[in-house]
């Protein structure tokens, strides 16, 4: 897979098969080309006011699952600790979200909707109806908890372009253990996820639609690394792209170093990064993982679903280094997302980083979007990141993703 300006690109097969045909047939898609130019080619000057290319809405903090790979609700997850302290879990106010959509509409940002679990946020369908008013597009990242009930309504808005679904297991038993529910309940997550894939595929065929693209996300962990090809076989004919993520996790050493560097740069000690201290990646076998990748490449030939690995490393040596050397940035030396993406948290804070959200540039509940996006606090963060990555950045999806 290619990279450009330090960002992973979609695999060419995926781009030629699914992205380019849309550009040729949908005039609205052309409106997003300027943001792609700015993302990959345009100059990145931390002092300039800039358009926004993507708005990530973390619409809520509540989730029905307690997945070990999660930085929010996993073993050291910051939201797990928040709930244990008896604090209220936040969610975005829909009237505030509507204001953001209206304020930013002329930049044609892409909306990346996640949580928590976004299907547990009641205004999910109204949000995509609001996007449709301005011919804006978006995606949802979900564990499919309450998706079956609303998925056709979401598709009918015409604004849902990508449906990301969490799929870590190769059968019901494995998925339902790895993605365990809160409160010790019996999980049916595998069944729900596979049912949604089938339903969306059926809706698209029935209505002759290209979108939404169905993209299952698999996080490689101690439990599933020997079954990665089996997971791909589940979705090989009904999905369009299948990303495998090596997992975002940090070590105690990097966590402590990050606190030191962060305080030196920004004057406060961060906390949320410690949610990424996880044990579920400690025993991944790099040799078996590399073998599984070869098998995935082999079986994917001639099928609709195109595999992808993030970060884009596939050799045994690279995979070994990913797990053992946290100083290695995997070929991503600069953070580009801070010039493209605004992260809006459930409490209204606008932060530059998706994974490590301790730096707040402002709050959308009390400020206009562009006062924050082009404000001094955001520019300060961009200036500081010009000096180099912080210790935990080397294992960040915002650094290595799109």
LINKA-V679361 format. One record per residue. N is the residue number from 0. RES is the residue in one letter. SS is DSSP state (H for helix, E for strand, C for the rest). PHI is phi in whole degrees, 0 to 359 (* if undefined). PSI is psi in radians with two decimals (NA if undefined). Layout:
n res ss phi psi
N RES SS PHI PSI
N RES SS PHI PSI
This chain:
n res ss phi psi
0 X C * 2.44
1 X C 275 2.80
2 X E 232 2.67
3 X E 216 2.15
4 X C 55 0.66
5 X C 77 0.19
6 X E 240 2.48
7 X E 292 2.44
8 X C 258 2.70
9 X C 300 2.55
10 X C 304 2.50
11 X H 301 -0.67
12 X H 301 -0.73
13 X H 293 -0.78
14 X H 299 -0.82
15 X H 289 -0.55
16 X H 275 -0.59
17 X H 239 -0.56
18 X H 273 -0.91
19 X H 299 -0.73
20 X H 302 -0.58
21 X H 292 -0.69
22 X H 298 -0.60
23 X H 285 -0.43
24 X H 250 -0.27
25 X C 238 1.92
26 X H 297 -0.53
27 X H 296 -0.53
28 X H 295 -0.52
29 X H 295 -0.43
30 X C 294 -0.31
31 X C 269 -0.09
32 X H 297 -0.72
33 X H 303 -0.66
34 X H 292 -0.59
35 X H 291 -0.63
36 X H 299 -0.83
37 X H 298 -0.60
38 X H 291 -0.80
39 X H 258 -0.39
40 X C 235 -0.69
41 X C 299 2.73
42 X C 292 2.46
43 X C 250 1.68
44 X C 249 2.03
45 X C 295 -0.24
46 X C 269 -0.20
47 X C 270 2.59
48 X C 285 2.36
49 X C 224 2.70
50 X C 290 2.83
51 X C 257 2.38
52 X C 260 -0.52
53 X E 215 2.43
54 X E 242 2.02
55 X E 265 2.02
56 X E 259 1.86
57 X E 272 1.60
58 X C 288 -0.43
59 X E 206 2.98
60 X C 252 -0.31
61 X C 288 2.51
62 X C 213 2.55
63 X C 276 -0.21
64 X E 244 2.84
65 X C 229 1.26
66 X C 279 2.37
67 X C 298 -0.50
68 X C 278 -0.02
69 X C 271 2.31
70 X C 282 -0.23
71 X C 265 -0.80
72 X C 241 0.12
73 X C 286 -2.87
74 X C 300 -0.59
75 X C 242 0.35
76 X C 303 2.41
77 X H 291 -0.45
78 X H 281 -0.56
79 X H 301 -0.78
80 X H 292 -0.64
81 X H 298 -0.78
82 X H 294 -0.69
83 X H 296 -0.50
84 X C 281 -0.08
85 X C 82 0.29
86 X C 275 2.69
87 X C 285 2.40
88 X C 275 2.36
89 X C 267 2.84
90 X E 211 2.66
91 X C 289 2.47
92 X C 281 2.22
93 X H 295 -0.60
94 X H 296 -0.62
95 X H 292 -0.73
96 X H 299 -0.75
97 X H 300 -0.66
98 X H 296 -0.72
99 X H 298 -0.78
100 X H 301 -0.77
101 X H 294 -0.79
102 X H 298 -0.64
103 X H 259 0.05
104 X H 303 -0.58
105 X H 285 -0.25
106 X H 274 -0.18
107 X C 50 0.92
108 X C 289 2.66
109 X E 274 2.42
110 X E 257 2.15
111 X E 250 1.90
112 X E 253 2.13
113 X E 213 -2.95
114 X C 213 -2.52
115 X C 38 -2.68
116 X C 242 1.89
117 X H 295 -0.42
118 X H 289 -0.16
119 X H 266 0.13
120 X C 260 2.02
121 X C 300 -0.64
122 X C 277 0.43
123 X H 299 -0.86
124 X H 295 -0.81
125 X H 304 -0.58
126 X H 299 -0.82
127 X H 288 -0.48
128 X H 294 -0.66
129 X H 294 -0.76
130 X H 301 -0.68
131 X H 297 -0.53
132 X H 303 -0.58
133 X C 249 0.27
134 X C 58 0.66
135 X C 264 2.75
136 X C 238 2.78
137 X E 199 3.13
138 X E 224 2.86
139 X E 231 2.37
140 X E 250 2.05
141 X E 213 2.74
142 X C 263 0.20
143 X C 73 0.29
144 X C 308 -0.97
145 X C 234 0.59
146 X C 276 -0.61
147 X C 305 -0.64
148 X C 294 -0.55
149 X C 241 -0.02
150 X H 297 -0.69
151 X H 291 -0.62
152 X H 297 -0.71
153 X H 297 -0.77
154 X H 296 -0.67
155 X H 293 -0.30
156 X C 291 -0.43
157 X C 82 -0.02
158 X C 258 -0.24
159 X E 279 1.86
160 X E 265 -0.58
161 X E 221 2.33
162 X E 244 1.89
163 X E 267 2.24
164 X E 235 2.31
165 X E 283 2.16
166 X C 219 1.76
167 X C 251 -0.24
168 X C 253 2.77
169 X C 261 -0.10
170 X C 200 3.13
171 X H 298 -0.76
172 X H 297 -0.79
173 X H 291 -0.78
174 X H 298 -0.76
175 X H 286 -0.30
176 X H 277 -0.84
177 X H 294 -0.62
178 X C 251 1.16
179 X C 284 2.57
180 X E 279 2.80
181 X H 289 2.63
182 X H 75 0.26
183 X H 69 0.35
184 X C 285 2.91
185 X C 280 2.23
186 X C 271 2.48
187 X C 232 0.60
188 X H 295 -0.69
189 X H 299 -0.82
190 X H 298 -0.72
191 X H 295 -0.75
192 X H 296 -0.83
193 X H 293 -0.61
194 X H 294 -0.67
195 X H 293 -0.74
196 X H 302 -0.79
197 X H 297 -0.73
198 X H 292 -0.75
199 X H 295 -0.72
200 X H 300 -0.72
201 X H 293 -0.73
202 X H 297 -0.78
203 X H 298 -0.72
204 X H 292 -0.75
205 X H 295 -0.65
206 X H 258 0.09
207 X C 55 0.97
208 X C 249 2.55
209 X C 274 -0.48
210 X C 236 2.67
211 X C 279 2.59
212 X E 293 2.38
213 X E 262 2.03
214 X E 231 1.72
215 X E 286 2.48
216 X E 248 2.20
217 X E 244 2.18
218 X E 263 2.10
219 X C 288 2.22
220 X C 218 3.13
221 X C 305 -0.56
222 X C 276 -0.54
223 X C 242 0.00
224 X H 299 -0.45
225 X H 273 0.01
226 X H 234 0.38
227 X H 297 -0.69
228 X H 292 -0.62
229 X H 297 -0.65
230 X H 295 -0.73
231 X H 297 -0.62
232 X H 299 -0.51
233 X H 295 -0.53
234 X H 239 0.16
235 X C 295 -0.41
236 X C 247 -0.06
237 X C 235 0.10
238 X C 232 2.96
239 X C 251 -0.60
240 X E 219 2.48
241 X E 228 1.58
242 X E 283 2.39
243 X E 250 2.20
244 X E 253 2.36
245 X C 287 -0.20
246 X C 100 2.42
247 X C 259 1.98
248 X C 209 2.72
249 X C 232 2.92
250 X C 256 2.87
251 X H 302 -0.69
252 X H 297 -0.80
253 X H 291 -0.60
254 X H 297 -0.79
255 X H 294 -0.72
256 X H 295 -0.67
257 X H 298 -0.73
258 X H 299 -0.70
259 X H 295 -0.85
260 X H 293 -0.74
261 X H 299 -0.76
262 X H 295 -0.67
263 X H 296 -0.67
264 X H 278 -0.67
265 X H 237 -0.07
266 X C 82 0.22
267 X C 213 2.84
268 X C 262 2.18
269 X C 282 2.81
270 X C 227 -0.67
271 X H 296 -0.43
272 X H 299 -0.43
273 X H 289 -0.18
274 X H 294 -0.25
275 X H 263 0.21
276 X C 277 1.79
277 X C 227 2.57
278 X C 261 -0.10
279 X C 283 0.00
280 X C 245 0.04
281 X C 290 -0.42
282 X C 243 0.34
283 X C 294 2.28
284 X C 271 1.91
285 X H 300 -0.64
286 X H 295 -0.78
287 X H 291 -0.64
288 X H 299 -0.77
289 X H 298 -0.69
290 X H 296 -0.71
291 X H 297 -0.65
292 X H 296 -0.73
293 X H 300 -0.74
294 X H 294 -0.69
295 X H 299 -0.79
296 X H 301 -0.70
297 X H 294 -0.86
298 X H 285 -0.32
299 X H 282 -0.30
300 X C 300 2.25
301 X C 84 0.08
302 X C 246 2.74
303 X C 296 -0.61
304 X C 277 2.19
305 X E 254 2.13
306 X E 284 2.67
307 X E 213 2.57
308 X E 233 2.22
309 X E 232 2.20
310 X C 297 2.91
311 X C 278 1.23
312 X C 235 2.43
313 X C 222 -0.29
314 X C 278 2.78
315 X H 302 -0.79
316 X H 298 -0.72
317 X H 293 -0.73
318 X H 294 -0.73
319 X H 301 -0.76
320 X H 293 -0.63
321 X H 303 -0.77
322 X H 277 -0.38
323 X H 254 -0.40
324 X C 236 1.64
325 X C 280 -0.06
326 X C 279 -0.26
327 X C 282 2.23
328 X C 268 0.14
329 X C 61 0.40
330 X C 90 0.25
331 X C 240 1.48
332 X C 279 -0.27
333 X C 229 2.55
334 X C 271 1.93
335 X C 264 -0.37
336 X H 296 -0.41
337 X H 290 -0.19
338 X H 260 0.07
339 X C 226 -0.64
340 X E 241 2.33
341 X E 252 2.24
342 X E 260 2.13
343 X E 249 2.10
344 X C 274 2.85
345 X C 301 -0.45
346 X C 270 0.11
347 X C 95 -0.16
348 X E 295 2.42
349 X E 257 2.09
350 X E 238 2.67
351 X C 279 -0.26
352 X C 235 2.32
353 X C 289 -0.78
354 X C 273 -0.69
355 X C 244 1.49
356 X C 264 0.85
357 X C 269 -0.27
358 X C 260 2.07
359 X E 254 2.26
360 X E 265 -0.13
361 X E 158 -3.02
362 X E 222 2.19
363 X C 289 -0.31
364 X C 291 -0.42
365 X C 235 -0.09
366 X C 229 2.74
367 X C 285 2.71
368 X H 301 -0.86
369 X H 287 -0.40
370 X H 297 -0.51
371 X H 272 -0.88
372 X H 302 -0.69
373 X C 252 0.32
374 X C 276 3.01
375 X H 296 -0.65
376 X H 295 -0.72
377 X H 292 -0.72
378 X H 295 -0.63
379 X H 299 -0.75
380 X H 298 -0.74
381 X H 297 -0.70
382 X H 297 -0.79
383 X H 296 -0.67
384 X H 288 -0.30
385 X H 295 -0.43
386 X C 283 -0.27
387 X C 137 2.82
388 X C 293 2.71
389 X C 271 2.86
390 X H 303 -0.62
391 X H 275 -0.16
392 X H 295 -0.41
393 X H 292 -0.22
394 X H 233 1.14
395 X C 225 2.25
396 X H 291 -0.47
397 X H 293 -0.51
398 X H 286 -0.76
399 X H 263 -0.22
400 X C 273 -2.74
401 X C 274 NA
